[in-house]
Amino acid sequence: MDWLTPTLLAFAAVAVTVLVYHILLRIVRRLTRSKAIGRMFLDSAAKPLGVSLCLMVLHGVLRAVPQDLPMLGLFLHIATLLLILSLTWAAVRCTAAIGDVIVTLNPVQEGEWRRARKVETQTRFLVRGLNVLIVIIGLGSALMTFNSVQQLGTSLLASAGIGGIILGFAARPVLGNLLAGMQIALTQPFRIDDVLNVQGEWCWVEEVTATYVVLRVWDLRRLVMPLQWFIENPFQNWSRNNADMLGTVFLWVDYAMPIEPLRDEFSRLLRTTELWDGQLERVQVTDSDERAMQVRFLMSAQDSSRSWDLRCLIREGMVTFVQRYHADCLPRLRAQVVGRTEDDANGFPGANKKGLTE
């Protein structure tokens, strides 16, 4: 019975707080634009802020009731813990909102895509780093509310050096990835949406976290690579300075094949597709051996995806052209009869086996 009045008072205070908070929240959302900076912060942290306000009110009610109530200290301790955790949650959401605001204020526009992607990549790294720091501080603050933990912390100060060394060795992979993430954020070897060639896989940078990178492969698979790997291993960045790509198609044909018809057909195919950006077209004989010659078709495209599709289109078109109009110029294996013996003329068996060279 001692807790009846305080309990009713606490429920009433929390209910009024929830009602007033939802009314104010609806009014603010109605009066502000969805893309406004303040609105973005509010939408991101609305739930944790509401929980924090309710816990603050509950904490105030528990402080105001008679202090001789049974188990009051336990309830106050629980309310304090929940308040610290809710404030940590709100701080994490606000930090994430900061990243969203920065990315929104730096949209990807024509001619400025490189700067926008650089800002987005650095922002994502820094936001995740701040979130890790906020969580550590929040959990530490929650643990420090226990007297036993405070006494343990005092006794551990003397052995902090040894404990730090042990912790450093145990957390070396995590710390290495965190430091690698900071290095990547500052030096920018790649950015979000960059096209990379990693271990023979053609992929895009889809997501960058505090410890790993998610790469989207062309066939929609996902590669998850630790950040430390990009510091210690070489990889290809196909869109480091711009997204333009050069594509090549190689075709082996006989020496009898004239080059001008190939050049004309290549030019015609390029002008019939929107995949070509109109910047570069070139036909060159790049190699030859005792049987055939190699012709290279060089073309340009706006990005790697268009370049791949353009190469496939040109390869198919050039092979079809040679098959249809110059089938006799496909690579072939030649044999020449260099002489005939008297036995050959009389038609003896084995005559055809003599005098043939490849």
C-alpha positions, 0 to 999 in steps of 0.5 A: 500500500505504501507504493500505491500513491507513488505508482499512480503518480508515476503512471499519470506523469508518464502518460501526460508526458507521452501525450504532450510529446506526441502532440508537440511532435505532430505539430512540429512535423506539420509545420516543417518540411521533410527535408529540413535539417531540424526535421531530419534530426527530429525524425531520426531521434524521435523515439529515443528522445520520447523514451528519455523524456519519460524516464526523466519524468519518472526519475523526478517522481521517484526523487519526489516521493518519500525516501523511506519507501521500501526498494526505492533505491533499487527502482531509482537505480534501474531508472538511472540505468535506463535513462543513461541507455536511452540518452546513449541511444538518442546520441547515436541517432543524432550522430547518424542524423548528422551524417544524413544531413551532410550527405543531403547537403552535398548531393551528387550533381553532374560535374561534382560527383567526385566531391559528393562521394568523397564527402559521403565516404568520409562522413560515414567513417566519422559517424560510425567512429563517433557512434562506437565512442558514444556507445563505449561512453554510455556503457561505461557510465551505466557500469559506473553506477554500480558501487562494486564496479567503481571499487574495481575500477579504483583497484585496476588503476595500478595494473592499467598498463599491463591490462592495456597491453593485454587488451591491445593484443586481444583487440588487435584485429578490431583496432587495426580495422578501426585505424585502417578505416580512419586512414581510408577516410583521410586518404580516399583510395576508394569511395562509395559507388566506386568501381573496384577490381578486387581479387579478380571480381568486378564490383562496386563499393556499396557500404563502408562500416567501421571495420569492413566494406561491402562490395556488390559484385556484378552478378549481385553477390556481396563481398565483405572485406575487412578494411585492413585488407585494403591497406595491405593488398593492391586492388584496382579502382576503375573510377578513382578520378572519373567513371570513364572507361576504355573497352577493348575487343580482340578479333583474330582473322586471316591475313587475307582480311582487309582492315578497312571493311572492319573499320567501317563496320566498327564505326557503324556499330558504334553510331547505332548504340547509346552505350558509346559516349562518342569520345574514342574509336580506334581499330589497330592490328596489335598482333600476328603469328604464323596463322592469323593477325589480331585486330583490336577494337578500342572504344570508350564509354561513360562507366564500367557497366556501359563499357562491358555491354558495349564490348559484348555488343561490338564483339557480337557484331564484328563476328557476325560481320566477318561470318556473313561477308568475309567467311573465307577470312576466318582463321584457318590452318594451312597445308601445302603440297611441296612435291610428288614422287613417282610412286605418288603418280602411280597411286601407291598407298601412302602417297598422300602422307609425303610432302605435306607440311603444316 
